[in-house]
Amino acid sequence: MFDRPVSGENAVLVQLDFGDGGYPERLAEFHLLATSAGAEPLTVIQGRRQAPDSATYAGKGKVEEIGLAVKAYGADLVIFNHELTAGQQRNLEKILDCRVIDRNSLILDIFALRARSHEGKLQVELAQLQHLSTRLVRGWTHLERQKGGIGLRGPGEKQLESDRRLLGKRVTLLKDRLKLLERQRSVRRRARDRGGILAVSLVGYTNAGKSTLFNALTKAGSYAADQLFATLDTTSRRIYLGDVGQAVISDTVGFIRDLPHSLVAAFHATLEETSSADLLLHVVDSASPDRDQQIEAVNKVLHEIGAAAVPQILIWNKIDATQVLPGIERDEYGNIARVRLSAQTGAGLDLLRATLAEVASVRALSGEAEAVLANEAGAVTLA
C-alpha cells in the first residue's frame, strides 16, 4: 500500500544514554524509525552523558566523532534520536557541514509518508509547519539544497519562500479546516451516542498489532504491516455481539514514546475519538521485552489527550510468540482486566468478543437503572 521511500539518504544515527533504561530497545526502535523514513543507516554513534550539552547536545568530543563518521561514510545527514533545540541543530549543522534532524522531525516525516486521507494530510502538514515555525530564526536558506529530503516531506519546497506571516496564515487555514472536520465527526458521534451503541477504541504502541486485531474482529481489510505507524487514519466498523446488540470499534494511530507535542495537537480531532469512547482496548505486544515501557508511553499520551479516565482493558496480543494460552484475567472486583490472545492466529478472539458482550450488557443494565432512578425522581417531584 505504501510506496517505499526512494530518497535513500545515507545517515549517521546518534543515540546517547542518559541512564533512562531500556537503551537496547530504544536503539532498535530508532533504527526502524530511520529505515521507515527511507534512510540508509551507515553507523550508530553512541555514548553516555549525565545531561545534554546546551550548545551541541552531544558535547565537543562526541561531535568530533560524529564528524569523522560523516566524512568516512560520505553521509548525507545525521539523525539524533533526541529532541534538539533550534540552536543545537544550527550549531551541529555548522560544525558537521551536513544536514541534522532530530527525533521529532523523523517521526513527523514518517507521518507525512503514511498519510493517505485528506484529514490525515492536513493534520501532518499542520504539525510540520508548527514544528518548523520554531526554527524560522534560521531562515529557509538551509533548506534550498534539500529538495524534500527526510524530515521535510509534507510542506516541501512550496514553503521555501514563505516568511513567518505567510506560514502563520497557512497554519490558521489548516486549523479552520480541521475544526470543520472535527464538527462533522462530532455530529456523527452524537448520532451514535443517541443509539446507545457501545463505542470501543483500539489504542496501543505502534506496531503492537491493533490493525491486525481490528481486521480479525471486523473483517474490514484495513492495512496492517510490520512497520511503525502503518495506520494513521481512524477507521470505524460495527460488530454484532449477539443478544446485547452491537458495538462500534475504531482503529487509531499507534503511539510511541516521546511523541511530538505538535503531532498530538494536530491529531486532536482524530484522537478525540479515543477520549470519547466508552471503552479502550489497550493492545500490547506481549512478546516485546520493552512492553512495560510501551504501556507507560501509551498511558502518558492517553493522559495528554484527556482519555486517562476512560475504562481500559489490556489486550495481551501475540501470545503465539510467547507460548501463553488464551485467557481472561479479572481484577479483585471481578471486572475483566486483561485478555490474552493472538490476533494473527485468532486464538482467544472468542474471549474478546465475550468480553465486549459482557461490557455492553453491564452498560445496558446501568443505563436502565439510571433511567428508573430518573423516573422515580421525577415522580417524587411531581408528587
C-alpha positions, -999 to +999 in steps of 0.1 A: +000+000+000+027+024+009+054+034-015+089+025-004+108+057+003+131+065-026+153+091-010+179+066+001+198+092+021+229+079+038+226+086+075+247+086+106+225+078+136+232+092+171+218+079+203+231+088+237+225+070+270+213+092+299+206+063+322+169+062+315+168+024+310+156+003+280+186+015+259+188-015+236+150-014+228+152+024+221+181+018+198+163-009+179+132+013+176+154+042+164+169+021+136+134+011+125+122+047+125+152+057+103+146+030+078+109+037+078+117+072+067+138+059+038+172+065+054+201+041+049+218+039+083+256+037+079+266+036+115+254+044+150+273+068+173+267+060+209+278+074+242+269+081+278+262+115+293+248+129+325+229+156+307+227+171+272+252+198+262+235+231+258+253+240+226+256+208+207+236+183+228+263+156+224+294+176+236+326+186+218+343+152+218+313+133+206+305+158+179+341+153+166+334+116+165+302+122+145+320+145+121+347+118+114+319+093+107+301+117+084+333+121+063+343+085+064+309+072+052+300+101+030+268+106+049+240+130+037+226+137+071+229+130+108+198+119+128+196+123+166+172+101+185+166+130+208+148+164+206+172+192+196+166+229+201+168+251+171+202+264+184+217+230+189+205+219+154+220+251+139+253+246+157+256+210+147+249+217+110+276+244+111+302+221+127+294+189+107+287+207+074+257+185+067+221+184+075+210+174+110+175+164+121+161+152+154+136+125+165+106+149+162+114+157+126+119+120+119+085+110+133+068+139+115+084+128+083+071+092+086+036+106+093+039+126+061+049+095+042+020+074+057-009+100+055-035+090+029-067+107+038-075+144+033-078+149+070-046+130+077-026+151+053-040+183+068-030+171+103+005+162+093+011+194+074-001+214+104+022+195+128+052+200+104+046+237+100+042+243+137+075+224+142+092+244+115+079+277+128+100+272+160+131+272+137+123+301+115+150+321+132+174+301+110+157+313+078+149+289+050+182+291+032+195+258+047+165+240+031+172+251-005+195+223-013+174+196+004+145+193-021+122+175+002+146+151+019+139+131+051+124+154+077+110+177+051+082+158+034+048+174+035+050+211+031+080+206+008+095+233-014+063+254-015+073+268+019+108+277+010+099+313+000+073+317+029+080+342+056+065+340+091+034+359+081+025+335+053+033+305+074+010+318+101-018+322+076-014+287+063-014+274+099-047+293+106-062+279+074-053+243+083-067+247+118-100+261+104-103+231+080-096+206+108-122+223+131-148+218+103-139+181+100-140+179+138-175+193+139-186+168+113-171+140+133-188+153+165-222+152+147-217+115+137-206+107+173-237+123+188-259+103+165-241+071+176-245+080+213-282+085+208-284+050+195-269+037+228-242+018+209-210+008+228-180+028+214-147+009+216-114+023+206-082+003+199-051+020+213-016+009+218+021+013+210+029+014+173+033-020+157+015-037+186-010-054+163-040-031+165-049-032+128-045-070+127-068-073+156-093-048+141-093-068+108-098-101+127-128-087+146-145-068+118-132-083+085-125-047+075-094-053+055-076-023+069-039-021+061-017-040+086+020-044+084+051-050+105+062-013+104+058+018+125+027+039+121+011+017+094-022+032+105-028+070+106-064+074+097-091+063+121-113+036+107-146+025+124-167-006+119-198-021+137-196-056+151-225-076+164-224-090+199-254-113+199-283-106+222-267-074+236-267-057+203-237-041+186-206-020+191-186+004+171-149-003+171-123+023+159-087+016+149-065+046+157-029+058+151-003+040+172+015+058+199+052+060+206+074+073+234+083+109+232+056+116+207+060+152+194+035+176+211+028+193+178+017+160+164-006+153+193-021+187+189-026+184+152-042+150+155-066+163+182-097+157+161-087+121+153-076+113+189-108+128+203-125+096+191-104+078+217-112+102+246-150+100+239-150+062+237-168+040+263-140+015+264-104+014+254-088-019+243-051-013+250-033-036+226+001-047+239+028-067+221+033-092+249+064-106+231+083-073+234+109-071+261+100-034+262+063-039+268+061-023+303+078+009+290+055+008+259+024+005+282+036+035+302+042+056+270+007+049+257-009+058+291+011+090+291-003+100+257-038+090+268-034+113+298-023+141+274-054+138+252-078+136+281-085+099+278-069+087+310-103+082+327-118+060+300-122+024+312-094+003+298-088-035+292-053-047+283-052-070+252-022-092+257-015-098+220+010-120+201+007-149+226+016-172+196+052-159+200+053-164+238+035-198+240+010-184+265-025-198+265-055-176+257-075-165+287-093-138+306-079-122+338-101-103+363-092-078+390-102-080+426-136-066+419-144-092+392-140-069+363-121-080+332-086-065+333-068-085+306-075-107+277-047-129+263-050-136+226-033-137+192-048-115+165-026-133+140-038-168+146-072-160+160-066-177+193-086-160+221-107-138+197-139-156+211-128-145+246-125-109+234-160-110+218-174-124+250-156-096+269-172-069+247-206-086+251-202-085+289-192-049+289-221-040+267-245-059+289-233-042+321-235-008+303-271-015+292-281-026+327-265+005+342-284+027+317-317+010+326-310+016+363-303+052+357-335+056+337-355+040+365-339+063+391-346+093+369-382+083+365-386+078+403-371+111+410-395+128+385-424+111+402-414+123+436-410+158+423-445+158+408-460+144+440 
